């Protein structure tokens, strides 16, 4: 109820007394809102970048309803455009230095709209209508380094709609520049001020019987459930619609059936038969689409046929071989051809140069281990040395004796002795 004034018979009522009567009623109305906790922005006044082309203003949606800390109702019925290029005193909000930023606070404040001017008995102009209205206030915070600028403090007589970030060289306020994390939205009542009766509850056990405590308990239970630390569902309590080769109707039975069916080695019905496999292209063999069991059986058949082949199992060119020594080919065919060509070649470093031999003992000469070419050269050297040496005695004809006893090529032979 409101405080009252008791006007009496033949009272000459003054302006102040009439004003007081209305003020007492208005105060009671506001006290009711304040007492039950009606405070904050109830609806509307949602900030968005200016449309259709963003600039340094923001748009506020309408209709908007709010109550300030004193229970005063704030309302506007049409959308508002808020200029953020200057604050409420007309000072520019620009950020002149690169690497810095500043925050703006956009506030909603109760005001009265004066109208219907009249002249009183003292020839003074008064406004007969004083309608409830509003004012949008832009306040700017101090400059700060990017990411470190402080926000505008809250005002107890105003409601914060949003914070807006200004940066150096900024020409548009976009969605990321609008922060509503501190927005003073309406809260009907604090959860810890509303009592509940939990005596018959079977799951929730709040620490105290308040809405806030009950919600905290719900959150804890859900956190345990979603995190899997408690309140987990048994798999047998989770329904499952039969599908494919699984006929079970709950999750536990379906998983058991799946594991059993995949691990079975029963003849004619193994687990691999239940696993699909797509086409596997290849040459000379390719696997058609089917299941793993069928493809494994086909691969085994091809492998056994290959391993049992007495001839023609592989082309020599299909057998890889690592390069070794002077053989540089990378498959058996190439290496064999290279070896044959090298052995038949009479080029330097080829042929006998690539055939090794062990040491050959003898007296007075012997051959050291090495290539056949090296041994042939050694033999040639020994022979030439021997022919040109004086190592000849009576066992051998002299040159003149040999010439007298033997005919030259093409010479006619006379009567023999």
TORVO-754453 format. One record per atom (N, C-alpha, C): x, y negated, z; residue in one letter. Coordinates in steps of 0.02 Angstrom, whole numbers, padded with zeros to 5 digits, always signed. Each point is the difference from the previous one (the first is absolute). Example, Ala and Ser with C-alpha at 12.3 -4.5 7.8 and 13.67 -1.06 7.14 Angstrom:
2
+00660+00284+00390a/-00045-00059+00000a/+00045-00060+00000a/-00018-00053-00036s/+00042-00059+00003s/-00039-00055+00037s/
//
This chain:
417
+00042+00060+00000x/-00042-00060+00000x/+00044-00062+00000x/-00032-00057-00017x/+00037-00062-00005x/-00011-00044+00062x/+00047-00044+00013x/-00012-00053+00048x/-00056-00045-00027x/-00039-00029+00046x/-00058-00038-00022x/+00000-00070+00029x/-00037-00043-00033x/-00015-00067+00026x/-00076-00005+00009x/-00022-00031+00053x/-00072-00003+00015x/-00024-00072-00010x/-00026-00013-00060x/-00027-00067-00012x/-00065-00008+00039x/-00012-00060+00023x/-00058-00011+00044x/-00046-00053-00031x/-00059-00006+00029x/-00052-00044-00025x/+00023-00073+00002x/-00010-00033-00055x/+00016-00071-00010x/+00075-00014+00005x/+00040+00052-00010x/+00073-00011-00001x/+00019-00034-00064x/+00042-00050+00005x/+00027-00032-00060x/+00064+00038-00018x/-00007+00044-00049x/+00055+00044-00019x/+00052-00038-00040x/+00063+00008+00019x/+00054-00033-00037x/+00028+00047-00054x/+00039-00030-00044x/+00031+00041-00053x/+00045+00053+00030x/+00038-00018+00050x/+00046+00047+00031x/-00037+00059+00031x/-00059-00014+00031x/-00038+00053+00031x/-00029+00049-00052x/-00024-00028-00055x/-00025+00043-00053x/+00057+00043-00030x/+00057-00033-00010x/+00058+00037-00026x/+00020+00056+00047x/-00002-00014+00066x/+00020+00049+00049x/-00045+00062-00003x/-00065-00010-00008x/-00046+00057-00003x/+00018+00047-00058x/+00013-00030-00057x/+00018+00042-00058x/+00069+00032+00009x/+00046-00037+00031x/+00067+00028+00011x/-00002+00059+00047x/-00044-00002+00051x/-00005+00056+00046x/-00026+00063-00035x/-00050-00010-00044x/-00025+00058-00038x/+00054+00027-00047x/+00036-00046-00032x/+00053+00022-00045x/+00055+00036+00038x/+00016-00025+00059x/+00052+00031+00041x/-00021+00071+00020x/-00063+00010+00017x/-00023+00066+00019x/+00006+00049-00058x/-00017-00025-00060x/+00005+00041-00060x/+00072+00022-00011x/+00046-00046+00008x/+00071+00015-00011x/+00028+00045+00055x/-00023-00012+00062x/+00023+00042+00055x/-00020+00073-00011x/-00061+00009-00027x/-00023+00068-00013x/+00047+00035-00050x/+00018-00035-00053x/+00045+00029-00050x/+00068+00015+00031x/+00025-00047+00041x/+00066+00010+00030x/-00001+00056+00051x/-00055+00004+00039x/-00004+00050+00053x/-00001+00072-00027x/-00033+00011-00055x/-00004+00068-00027x/+00056+00014-00050x/+00046-00047-00006x/+00059+00012-00041x/-00009-00008-00074x/-00049-00041-00021x/-00008-00013-00071x/+00053-00052-00019x/+00053+00024-00031x/+00057-00044-00015x/+00036+00026-00062x/+00015-00045-00046x/+00037+00019-00060x/-00041-00008-00063x/+00032+00018-00057x/-00032-00005-00065x/-00042+00063-00011x/-00065-00008-00003x/-00045+00057-00006x/-00002+00026-00071x/-00007-00044-00049x/-00003+00021-00070x/+00021-00058-00044x/+00018+00017-00063x/+00020-00051-00048x/+00068-00030+00016x/+00014-00056-00034x/+00065-00035+00007x/+00058+00047-00015x/-00010+00046-00048x/+00055+00045-00020x/+00044-00037-00050x/+00066-00004+00013x/+00044-00038-00044x/+00022+00041-00061x/+00001-00032-00058x/+00025+00031-00062x/+00036-00053-00040x/+00047+00020-00045x/+00030-00049-00044x/-00053-00036-00042x/+00013-00061-00017x/-00050-00039-00037x/-00015+00033-00067x/-00063+00000-00019x/-00022+00030-00063x/-00032-00055-00043x/+00009+00002-00066x/+00030+00056-00039x/+00076-00003-00006x/+00030-00059+00010x/+00073-00006-00007x/+00028-00019+00068x/+00043+00042+00030x/+00028-00016+00065x/+00041-00065-00003x/-00004-00039+00054x/+00041-00060+00008x/+00018-00005+00073x/+00009-00060+00026x/+00019-00009+00070x/-00062-00008+00045x/-00057+00026-00023x/-00060+00001+00042x/-00020+00073+00010x/-00041+00012+00051x/-00029+00066+00010x/-00076-00008+00005x/-00037+00053-00017x/-00072+00000+00003x/-00023+00038+00062x/-00053-00026+00032x/-00031+00033+00058x/-00070+00021-00020x/-00017+00063+00013x/-00066+00025-00020x/-00054-00026+00047x/-00061-00001-00026x/-00058-00024+00039x/-00058+00049-00010x/-00050-00001+00045x/-00004-00043+00060x/+00047+00023+00055x/+00020-00047+00042x/+00046+00016+00055x/-00034-00018+00066x/+00009+00045+00049x/-00028-00011+00067x/+00053+00015+00051x/+00005-00044+00051x/+00050+00010+00052x/-00021-00036+00063x/+00030+00021+00056x/-00010-00034+00064x/+00069-00014+00030x/+00009-00062+00024x/+00065-00016+00029x/+00001+00019+00074x/+00055-00018+00033x/+00010+00020+00069x/-00051-00030+00048x/-00033-00056-00021x/-00050-00032+00042x/-00070+00022-00017x/-00007+00049-00045x/-00066+00023-00020x/-00032-00042-00053x/+00036-00046-00030x/-00028-00044-00052x/-00003+00038-00066x/-00058-00003-00033x/-00010+00036-00062x/+00028-00040-00059x/+00038+00036-00042x/+00030-00031-00059x/-00028+00037-00061x/-00025-00038-00048x/-00032+00031-00058x/+00013-00042-00062x/+00014+00033-00056x/-00004-00034-00065x/-00030+00049-00051x/-00042-00029-00044x/-00039+00042-00045x/+00027+00005-00070x/+00049-00040-00018x/+00028+00003-00067x/+00075+00012+00005x/+00028+00030-00053x/+00072+00014-00001x/+00041-00063+00006x/+00057+00006+00033x/+00043-00057+00012x/+00067+00010-00035x/+00028-00055-00025x/+00067+00000-00029x/+00045-00040+00046x/+00053+00032+00025x/+00044-00031+00049x/+00066-00019-00033x/+00017-00064+00002x/+00062-00024-00029x/+00058+00014+00049x/+00047+00041-00022x/+00057+00018+00043x/+00063-00038-00019x/-00006-00048-00046x/+00059-00038-00019x/+00016-00054+00051x/-00050-00018+00042x/+00010-00048+00054x/-00034+00027+00063x/+00021-00025+00058x/-00033+00022+00062x/-00057-00048+00016x/-00030+00008+00059x/-00059-00039+00018x/+00015-00074+00009x/+00065-00017+00007x/+00018-00071+00007x/+00023-00030-00066x/+00000+00041-00054x/+00020-00025-00065x/+00074+00008-00015x/+00037+00032+00044x/+00072+00010-00012x/+00010+00060-00045x/+00041-00006-00054x/+00011+00057-00045x/+00029+00060+00037x/-00019+00059-00024x/+00023+00062+00031x/+00054+00034-00041x/+00027-00034-00050x/+00049+00031-00044x/+00062+00021+00039x/+00038+00047-00030x/+00063+00023+00029x/+00055-00024-00046x/+00039-00051+00020x/+00047-00031-00046x/+00066+00037-00009x/+00015+00048+00043x/+00065+00033-00001x/-00007+00073-00020x/+00040+00022-00049x/-00001+00070-00020x/+00024+00044+00058x/-00030+00059+00005x/+00019+00046+00054x/-00037-00012+00064x/-00048-00048-00001x/-00040-00013+00059x/-00074+00009-00016x/-00041+00001+00053x/-00072+00006-00007x/-00033-00032+00061x/-00066-00008-00004x/-00037-00022+00058x/-00070+00031-00002x/-00030+00007+00059x/-00067+00027+00006x/-00050-00057+00012x/-00058+00007-00031x/-00056-00044+00013x/-00053+00039+00038x/-00034-00034+00046x/-00057+00031+00034x/-00064-00034-00023x/-00047+00039-00025x/-00064-00027-00023x/-00052+00015+00054x/-00027-00053+00031x/-00044+00007+00058x/-00070-00025-00017x/-00049+00027+00038x/-00069-00021-00004x/-00019-00033+00066x/-00029-00061-00004x/-00015-00038+00060x/-00072-00026-00002x/-00032+00001+00059x/-00068-00027+00006x/+00001-00076-00008x/-00052-00025-00033x/-00006-00072-00009x/-00074-00017-00005x/-00015-00064+00001x/-00069-00022-00011x/-00003-00046-00060x/-00053+00009-00039x/-00010-00042-00058x/-00051-00054+00018x/+00023-00063+00000x/-00043-00056+00019x/-00038-00025-00061x/-00065-00011+00009x/-00041-00024-00056x/-00060-00039+00027x/-00040-00026-00046x/-00059-00040+00017x/+00018-00060+00043x/+00038-00048-00026x/+00019-00058+00040x/-00061-00045+00015x/-00002-00024+00062x/-00053-00045+00021x/+00030-00056+00044x/-00041-00051+00012x/+00023-00057+00041x/-00038+00001+00066x/+00037+00000+00055x/-00032+00004+00066x/-00021-00070+00024x/-00024-00002+00062x/-00025-00064+00027x/+00054-00050+00011x/+00062+00022+00000x/+00057-00046+00008x/+00030-00020-00068x/-00038+00014-00053x/+00022-00014-00068x/+00063+00039-00018x/+00011+00057+00032x/+00056+00043-00015x/-00023+00059-00043x/+00043+00019-00047x/-00018+00057-00043x/+00014+00065+00036x/-00049+00044-00001x/+00009+00067+00029x/-00022+00051-00052x/+00024+00061+00008x/-00019+00054-00045x/-00050+00045+00037x/-00060+00001-00026x/-00053+00037+00033x/+00010+00075-00005x/+00028+00025-00056x/+00012+00072-00009x/+00074+00015+00014x/+00010+00051+00041x/+00068+00024+00015x/+00000+00076-00009x/+00000+00021-00063x/-00006+00072-00016x/+00066+00037+00013x/-00008+00064+00018x/+00059+00042+00008x/+00035+00008-00067x/+00066-00006-00001x/+00038+00005-00062x/+00067+00033+00015x/+00047-00009-00044x/+00065+00034+00007x/+00054-00043-00031x/+00061+00017+00016x/+00059-00031-00031x/+00053+00053-00010x/+00032+00000-00058x/+00055+00046-00014x/+00065-00039+00009x/+00043+00025+00043x/+00061-00034+00018x/+00060+00040-00024x/+00046-00032-00035x/+00062+00032-00022x/+00057-00029+00041x/+00035+00043+00036x/+00058-00021+00040x/+00062+00035-00028x/+00056-00035+00001x/+00061+00030-00026x/+00051+00012+00055x/+00036+00056-00007x/+00052+00017+00047x/+00067-00026-00023x/+00053+00010+00039x/+00066-00025-00018x/+00031+00042-00056x/+00048-00030-00036x/+00038+00037-00050x/+00044+00052+00034x/+00011+00055-00035x/+00044+00052+00026x/+00027+00041-00057x/+00052+00039+00016x/+00028+00044-00051x/-00053+00051-00022x/+00007+00023-00062x/-00048+00049-00027x/-00003+00060+00047x/-00060+00016+00021x/-00010+00057+00046x/+00007-00018+00073x/+00019-00063+00015x/+00011-00019+00070x/-00041-00061+00021x/-00040-00028-00045x/-00040-00059+00018x/-00054+00019+00051x/-00013-00045+00047x/-00050+00014+00052x/-00069-00024-00023x/-00052+00034+00024x/-00068-00018-00018x/-00028-00054+00046x/-00052-00032-00023x/-00031-00054+00038x/-00035+00029+00062x/+00011-00029+00059x/-00033+00026+00060x/-00076-00005-00005x/-00035+00045+00034x/-00073-00002+00000x/-00024-00059+00042x/-00058-00026-00019x/-00030-00057+00035x/-00063+00025+00036x/-00007-00012+00065x/-00057+00027+00037x/-00067-00028-00023x/+00000-00058-00032x/-00063-00031-00022x/-00016+00016-00073x/+00041+00040-00032x/-00010+00016-00071x/+00006+00075-00011x/-00021+00022-00057x/+00004+00071-00019x/+00046+00007-00060x/+00050+00044+00005x/+00046+00011-00055x/-00033+00042-00054x/-00002-00026-00061x/-00027+00037-00057x/+00055+00044-00029x/+00058-00029-00012x/+00056+00038-00028x/+00063-00041+00004x/+00057+00032-00012x/+00064-00033-00008x/+00018+00001-00074x/+00031-00054-00024x/+00020-00004-00071x/+00074-00016-00002x/+00037+00037-00041x/+00072-00009-00005x/+00017-00046-00059x/+00039-00052+00014x/+00025-00044-00053x/+00074+00014-00010x/+00023-00002-00062x/+00071+00012-00016x/+00025-00053-00048x/+00065-00002-00009x/+00031-00051-00042x/-00022+00009-00073x/-00020-00055-00032x/-00019+00002-00070x/-00067+00033-00013x/-00039+00013+00052x/-00063+00036-00008x/-00052-00044-00034x/-00035+00028-00050x/-00053-00037-00035x/-00067+00036+00006x/+00000+00062+00026x/-00061+00038+00008x/+00001+00037+00066x/-00057+00004+00032x/-00008+00042+00059x/-00035+00064-00022x/+00036+00055+00006x/-00025+00065-00023x/-00018+00044+00060x/-00027+00058-00015x/-00024+00045+00053x/+00054+00016+00052x/+00063+00015-00021x/+00051+00016+00052x/+00017-00059+00045x/-00018-00061-00021x/+00015-00059+00041x/-00052-00011+00055x/-00056+00035-00002x/-00054-00009+00048x/+00003+00056+00052x/+00007-00018+00063x/+00006+00049+00054x/-00060-00008+00048x/-00038+00054+00007x/-00059-00002+00045x/+00011+00042+00063x/+00063+00017+00014x/+00013+00043+00058x/-00017-00034+00066x/+00002-00068+00001x/-00017-00036+00063x/-00070-00029-00002x/-00038+00014-00052x/-00067-00028-00008x/-00042+00013+00063x/-00033-00052+00025x/-00039+00007+00061x/-00071+00021-00018x/-00006+00064-00015x/-00065+00028-00018x/-00043+00012+00062x/-00064+00006-00011x/-00048+00007+00054x/+00007+00067+00035x/+00001-00002+00066x/-00003+00060+00042x/-00059-00009+00047x/-00050+00043-00005x/-00060-00010+00040x/+00015+00006+00075x/+00037+00052+00018x/+00018+00010+00070x/+00063+00042+00004x/+00040-00010+00051x/+00060+00040+00010x/-00021+00071+00020x/+00034+00048-00030x/-00018+00070+00013x/+00006+00020+00073x/+00047-00030+00036x/+00009+00019+00070x/-00051-00033+00046x/-00046-00041-00030x/-00052-00032+00040x/-00067+00034-00008x/-00004+00052-00042x/-00063+00035-00011x/+00006+00070+00030x/-00046+00016+00044x/+00003+00063+00036x/-00036+00055-00039x/+00024+00062+00009x/-00032+00058-00030x/-00013+00051+00055x/-00039+00052-00016x/-00012+00056+00045x/+00027+00062-00033x/+00054+00028+00028x/+00034+00056-00032x/-00008+00066+00037x/-00044+00001+00049x/-00005+00059+00043x/-00019+00064-00036x/-00039-00005-00053x/-00022+00061-00035x/+00043+00016-00061x/+00053-00036-00011x/+00042+00012-00059x/+00041+00064+00011x/+00011+00037-00054x/+00037+00063+00006x/+00070-00003-00028x/+00014-00048-00042x/+00067-00006-00032x/+00037-00061+00026x/-00029-00058-00008x/+00034-00062+00018x/+00000-00009+00076x/+00058-00019+00025x/+00008-00014+00071x/+00036-00067+00008x/-00036-00056-00010x/+00033-00065+00005x/+00025-00013+00071x/+00054-00039+00004x/+00029-00015+00066x/-00048-00039+00043x/-00036-00048-00030x/-00052-00037+00035x/-00061-00002-00046x/-00058-00012+00029x/-00062+00003-00039x/-00014-00067-00034x/+00042-00017-00050x/-00011-00059-00040x/+00005+00020-00074x/-00029-00043-00042x/+00003+00014-00072x/+00073+00002-00024x/+00041-00046+00024x/+00070-00002-00022x/+00036+00064+00018x/-00010+00024+00062x/+00033+00061+00022x/-00024+00060-00040x/-00066+00001-00015x/-00027+00056-00039x/+00029+00000-00071x/+00005-00059-00030x/+00029-00004-00067x/+00073+00021+00001x/+00037-00020+00053x/+00070+00021+00006x/+00004+00076+00005x/-00047+00031+00036x/+00000+00073+00006x/-00016+00033-00066x/-00047-00029-00038x/-00015+00026-00067x/+00061-00004-00044x/+00035-00056+00003x/+00060-00009-00041x/+00053+00052+00018x/+00009+00013+00065x/+00050+00049+00022x/-00019+00070-00024x/-00065+00017+00004x/-00022+00066-00023x/+00011+00007-00075x/-00018-00052-00038x/+00010+00003-00072x/+00074+00003-00019x/+00041-00037+00037x/+00072+00002-00013x/+00028+00070+00011x/-00022+00033+00055x/+00021+00069+00012x/-00024+00046-00055x/-00063-00011-00022x/-00029+00043-00051x/+00035-00008-00067x/+00007-00063-00022x/+00031-00013-00065x/+00074+00018+00001x/+00034-00011+00057x/+00071+00017+00004x/+00013+00073+00012x/-00052+00038+00017x/+00007+00072+00008x/+00027+00021+00068x/+00006-00047+00048x/+00027+00018+00065x/-00053+00030+00046x/-00063-00012-00015x/-00055+00027+00040x/-00065-00006-00040x/-00052+00031+00026x/-00066-00004-00032x/+00002+00023-00073x/+00042+00050-00014x/+00003+00026-00068x/-00059+00048-00013x/-00022+00003-00062x/-00053+00047-00019x/+00030+00069-00011x/-00028+00053+00029x/+00021+00067-00020x/-00017+00011-00074x/+00045+00033-00035x/-00011+00010-00071x/-00064+00039-00013x/-00020+00042+00047x/-00061+00040-00009x/-00063-00043+00004x/+00007-00064+00025x/-00058-00044+00005x/-00007-00046-00060x/+00046+00007-00048x/-00002-00043-00059x/-00029+00040-00058x/-00055-00025-00028x/-00033+00036-00054x/+00042-00001-00063x/-00007+00054-00039x/+00034+00006-00064x/-00048+00030-00051x/-00004-00030-00058x/-00042+00026-00053x/+00039+00052-00040x/-00023+00062-00004x/+00036+00052-00037x/+00018-00023-00070x/+00060+00017-00022x/+00023-00022-00065x/+00052+00049-00026x/-00002+00012-00065x/+00049+00045-00030x/-00005+00069+00030x/+00058+00027+00020x/+00000+00067+00029x/-00007-00002+00076x/-00012-00061+00029x/-00011-00006+00072x/-00075+00001+00014x/-00022+00049+00039x/-00071+00007+00014x/-00020-00024+00069x/+00049-00017+00043x/-00015-00020+00068x/-00035-00068+00003x/-00036-00012+00055x/-00039-00062+00006x/+00026-00047+00053x/+00054+00017+00036x/+00032-00047+00046x/+00074-00001-00014x/+00033-00054+00022x/+00069-00012-00019x/+00048+00054+00026x/-00009+00022+00062x/+00044+00051+00028x/-00003+00064-00041x/-00060+00024-00013x/-00008+00062-00038x/+00025-00009-00072x/-00010-00060-00028x/+00022-00012-00069x/+00077+00002-00004x/+00034-00029+00049x/+00073+00001+00000x/+00026+00071+00008x/-00031+00037+00047x/+00020+00070+00010x/-00009+00040-00065x/-00057-00010-00032x/-00014+00036-00062x/+00050-00019-00054x/+00016-00064-00005x/+00047-00023-00050x/+00069+00032+00010x/+00024-00001+00063x/+00066+00029+00014x/+00001+00075-00015x/-00053+00034+00022x/-00003+00073-00013x/-00002+00015-00074x/-00040-00037-00037x/-00006+00013-00072x/+00064-00015-00038x/+00038-00051+00022x/+00061-00018-00035x/+00059+00045+00018x/-00001+00029+00060x/+00057+00041+00021x/-00010+00074-00013x/-00059+00020-00023x/-00011+00071-00012x/+00042+00026-00058x/+00024+00062+00008x/+00037+00033-00053x/-00038+00062-00025x/-00065-00002+00008x/-00041+00057-00021x/+00007+00012-00075x/+00008+00063-00018x/+00008+00018-00071x/-00062-00021-00039x/+00011-00034-00055x/-00055-00022-00042x/-00034-00063+00022x/+00014-00023+00062x/-00032-00061+00025x/+00048-00039+00045x/+00060-00015-00024x/+00050-00035+00042x/-00017-00074+00007x/+00033-00033+00048x/-00010-00071+00010x/+00018-00041-00061x/+00053+00020-00035x/+00023-00038-00059x/-00053-00003-00054x/-00048+00047+00002x/-00052+00001-00051x/-00049-00058+00010x/+00002-00032+00060x/-00046-00055+00016x/+00031-00068-00013x/+00063-00001-00022x/+00034-00063-00013x/+00005-00010-00075x/-00029-00053-00025x/-00001-00013-00071x/+00067-00025-00026x/+00011+00008-00064x/+00061-00024-00033x/-00018-00021-00070x/+00025-00059-00021x/-00016-00024-00067x/+00048+00030-00051x/-00009-00020-00062x/+00041+00025-00055x/+00072-00020+00011x/+00046+00047-00012x/+00072-00014+00003x/+00029+00012-00069x/+00015-00054-00035x/+00025+00007-00069x/+00073+00023+00001x/+00021+00034-00052x/+00069+00023-00005x/+00011+00040-00063x/+00064+00014-00016x/+00019+00039-00058x/+00057+00047+00020x/-00004+00064-00014x/-00050+00033-00043x/-00064+00018+00036x/-00002-00007+00066x/-00059+00020+00037x/-00035-00062+00028x/-00066+00004+00009x/-00040-00052+00032x/-00052+00033+00043x/-00017-00033+00056x/-00050+00029+00046x/-00067-00035-00009x/-00053+00038-00011x/-00067-00031-00006x/-00025-00021+00069x/-00051-00043+00001x/-00031-00019+00064x/-00031+00061+00032x/+00004+00002+00066x/-00028+00057+00036x/+00012-00007+00073x/+00025+00052+00032x/+00017-00004+00071x/+00071+00023+00010x/+00027-00013+00060x/+00070+00014+00014x/+00014+00075-00005x/-00046+00042+00022x/+00011+00072-00003x/+00009+00023-00073x/-00044-00024-00044x/+00005+00020-00070x/+00064-00025-00032x/+00019-00062+00014x/+00061-00027-00030x/+00062+00035+00026x/+00002+00017+00066x/+00057+00036+00027x/+00006+00069-00032x/-00056+00034-00010x/+00001+00066-00032x/+00027-00005-00071x/-00020-00051-00036x/+00024-00009-00069x/+00074-00015-00001x/+00023-00043+00046x/+00071-00016+00003x/+00042+00062+00016x/-00024+00042+00047x/+00036+00061+00017x/+00005+00046-00060x/-00054+00006-00038x/+00001+00044-00059x/+00051-00025-00051x/+00001-00065-00011x/+00048-00027-00048x/+00072+00010+00025x/+00011-00011+00065x/+00068+00008+00027x/+00024+00072-00005x/-00043+00048+00017x/+00020+00070-00004x/+00014+00021-00072x/-00041-00025-00047x/+00012+00016-00070x/+00067-00028-00023x/+00016-00059+00024x/+00063-00031-00019x/+00060+00038+00029x/-00005+00017+00065x/+00056+00034+00032x/+00009+00071-00027x/-00053+00030-00027x/+00005+00069-00026x/+00021+00001-00073x/+00006-00057-00032x/+00017-00002-00071x/+00071+00025-00010x/+00009+00049-00046x/+00067+00028-00014x/+00040-00046-00045x/-00032-00041-00039x/+00035-00046-00045x/-00045-00059-00014x/+00032-00051-00026x/-00039-00059-00019x/-00032-00037+00057x/+00027+00009+00061x/-00031-00033+00058x/+00010-00075-00004x/+00061-00021-00021x/+00014-00072-00005x/+00042-00013-00063x/-00010-00054-00032x/+00048-00025-00049x/+00060-00027+00038x/+00060+00013-00028x/+00060-00024+00035x/-00002-00075+00009x/-00033-00035-00047x/-00004-00073+00006x/-00046-00021+00057x/-00041+00046+00027x/-00046-00016+00054x/+00030+00013+00069x/+00062+00026+00001x/+00032+00015+00064x/+00051-00055+00015x/-00012-00037+00052x/+00044-00055+00017x/+00067+00025+00025x/+00052-00038-00014x/+00067+00017+00024x/+00037-00064+00015x/+00037+00001+00055x/+00038-00060+00019x/+00064-00005-00040x/+00018-00060-00019x/+00063-00011-00036x/+00059+00023+00043x/+00051+00030-00031x/+00056+00026+00038x/+00064-00004-00042x/+00053-00023+00031x/+00065-00004-00033x/-00008-00038-00066x/+00021+00030-00055x/-00006-00035-00064x/-00066+00013-00035x/-00044+00040+00031x/-00065+00015-00030x/-00051-00052+00025x/-00027-00040-00045x/-00044-00056+00020x/-00073+00013-00013x/-00019+00055-00033x/-00070+00014-00014x/-00041+00008+00063x/-00067-00011-00005x/-00043+00004+00059x/-00046+00060-00001x/+00006+00044-00052x/-00038+00062+00000x/+00044+00055-00028x/-00021+00063+00010x/+00041+00057-00019x/+00015+00001-00075x/-00050-00014-00042x/+00010+00000-00072x/+00054-00049-00020x/-00005-00061+00025x/+00049-00051-00018x/+00069+00017+00025x/+00005+00028+00060x/+00066+00017+00027x/+00033+00057-00039x/-00039+00051-00018x/+00029+00056-00039x/+00024-00025-00068x/-00040-00042-00032x/+00022-00027-00065x/+00063-00042+00008x/+00002-00037+00053x/+00059-00042+00011x/+00062+00043+00012x/-00007+00054+00039x/+00057+00045+00014x/+00025+00032-00065x/-00047+00027-00041x/+00020+00033-00063x/+00035-00050-00046x/-00029-00060-00007x/+00031-00051-00043x/+00070-00018+00025x/+00007-00007+00065x/+00065-00019+00028x/+00052+00055-00010x/-00021+00064+00007x/+00047+00056-00007x/+00022+00008-00073x/-00045-00015-00047x/+00017+00007-00071x/+00036-00060-00028x/+00001-00054+00037x/+00029-00062-00025x/+00077+00004+00002x/+00032-00031-00052x/+00073-00006+00001x/+00021-00072+00014x/-00048-00039+00026x/+00016-00069+00019x/+00040+00001+00064x/+00037-00055+00010x/+00041-00005+00060x/-00043+00006+00062x/+00023+00040+00048x/-00036+00009+00062x/-00056+00051-00005x/-00011+00030-00057x/-00053+00049-00008x/+00030+00068-00015x/-00041+00049-00017x/+00024+00067-00018x/+00040+00032+00056x/+00062+00021-00017x/+00043+00036+00048x/+00016-00042+00061x/-00007-00066-00006x/+00015-00044+00057x/-00051+00010+00056x/-00058+00028-00017x/-00052+00008+00050x/-00007+00072+00024x/+00048+00043-00021x/+00000+00070+00023x/+00060+00010+00046x/-00012+00019+00061x/+00054+00009+00048x/+00028+00071-00001x/+00061+00008+00028x/+00030+00066+00007x/+00046-00003+00061x/+00008+00059+00032x/+00043+00001+00058x/+00073+00008-00022x/+00045-00001+00047x/+00072+00005-00016x/+00016+00069-00029x/+00047+00001-00048x/+00023+00063-00031x/+00075+00006+00015x/+00017+00052+00037x/+00070+00008+00020x/+00040+00035-00056x/+00064-00010-00002x/+00043+00031-00049x/+00072-00021+00011x/+00047+00031-00037x/+00071-00017+00007x/+00033+00006-00069x/+00036-00048-00021x/+00022-00057+00041x/-00051-00057+00002x/-00054+00004-00038x/-00049-00055-00002x/-00066+00023+00032x/-00038-00048+00026x/-00067+00014+00026x/-00045-00060-00016x/-00064+00011+00009x/-00049-00053-00014x/-00037-00020+00064x/-00002-00064+00013x/-00035-00025+00059x/-00075+00000-00012x/-00038+00001+00056x/-00073-00004-00006x/-00020-00067-00030x/-00051+00000-00042x/-00022-00061-00032x/-00049+00016-00056x/-00008-00046-00046x/-00045+00013-00056x/+00036+00043-00052x/-00039+00034-00042x/+00029+00041-00053x/+00043-00043-00046x/-00023-00062-00013x/+00039-00044-00044x/+00068-00014+00032x/+00001-00014+00065x/+00063-00014+00033x/+00047+00060-00003x/-00028+00061+00007x/+00042+00060-00004x/+00026+00011-00071x/-00043-00014-00051x/+00023+00007-00069x/+00056-00050-00015x/-00007-00060+00024x/+00053-00050-00010x/+00065+00022+00033x/-00007+00029+00061x/+00059+00025+00036x/+00034+00056-00040x/-00040+00047-00027x/+00028+00055-00040x/+00036-00027-00062x/-00032-00048-00033x/+00031-00030-00060x/+00066-00032+00018x/+00002-00033+00056x/+00062-00032+00021x/+00055+00051+00014x/-00019+00054+00035x/+00050+00053+00015x/+00027+00029-00065x/-00045+00013-00048x/+00021+00032-00063x/+00046-00046-00040x/-00018-00062-00006x/+00041-00048-00038x/+00068-00009+00033x/+00001-00001+00065x/+00063-00007+00036x/+00045+00060-00013x/-00031+00059+00001x/+00038+00061-00010x/+00031+00003-00071x/-00040-00019-00050x/+00024+00004-00069x/+00059-00047-00011x/-00001-00057+00029x/+00054-00048-00011x/+00059+00008+00046x/+00000+00051+00041x/+00054+00007+00049x/+00055+00046-00027x/+00057+00007+00036x/+00056+00044-00019x/-00006+00068+00032x/-00058+00013+00023x/-00011+00063+00035x/-00010+00056-00050x/+00053+00016-00042x/-00003+00055-00048x/+00067+00036+00000x/+00003+00066-00002x/+00063+00039-00001x/+00000+00048-00059x/+00042+00052+00003x/+00006+00046-00056x/-00062+00039-00015x/-00047-00004+00044x/-00062+00036-00013x/-00041-00033-00055x/+00016-00062-00016x/-00040-00036-00049x/+00043-00016-00061x/-00027+00001-00060x/+00033-00023-00061x/+00012-00074+00004x/+00059-00020-00028x/+00011-00072-00008x/-00042-00023-00058x/-00003-00065-00010x/-00041-00028-00053x/+00027+00024-00068x/+00067-00001-00008x/+00028+00021-00065x/-00010+00075-00012x/+00005+00039+00056x/-00012+00071-00008x/-00072+00014-00018x/-00044-00037+00032x/-00071+00011-00014x/-00016-00019-00072x/+00032-00054-00024x/-00015-00022-00068x/+00027+00049-00051x/+00057+00034+00018x/+00029+00047-00048x/-00037+00066+00000x/-00033+00015+00052x/-00034+00064+00005x/-00073-00003-00021x/-00027-00059-00003x/-00071-00005-00015x/-00010-00043-00062x/-00050+00015-00038x/-00017-00038-00060x/-00043-00060+00017x/+00010-00050-00040x/-00043-00058+00008x/-00069+00015-00030x/-00047-00039+00019x/-00068+00009-00026x/+00001-00011-00076x/-00024+00050-00038x/-00004-00006-00073x/+00061+00027-00036x/+00054+00018+00038x/+00061+00026-00031x/-00010+00073-00020x/+00027+00018-00060x/-00007+00069-00025x/+00048+00046+00037x/-00026+00056+00020x/+00039+00048+00040x/+00038+00047-00048x/+00066+00007+00012x/+00040+00046-00041x/-00003+00071+00026x/+00045+00041-00027x/+00001+00069+00024x/+00020+00002+00072x/-00033+00038+00034x/+00015+00006+00072x/+00058+00047+00010x/+00038-00013+00053x/+00056+00044+00018x/-00027+00065+00028x/
//
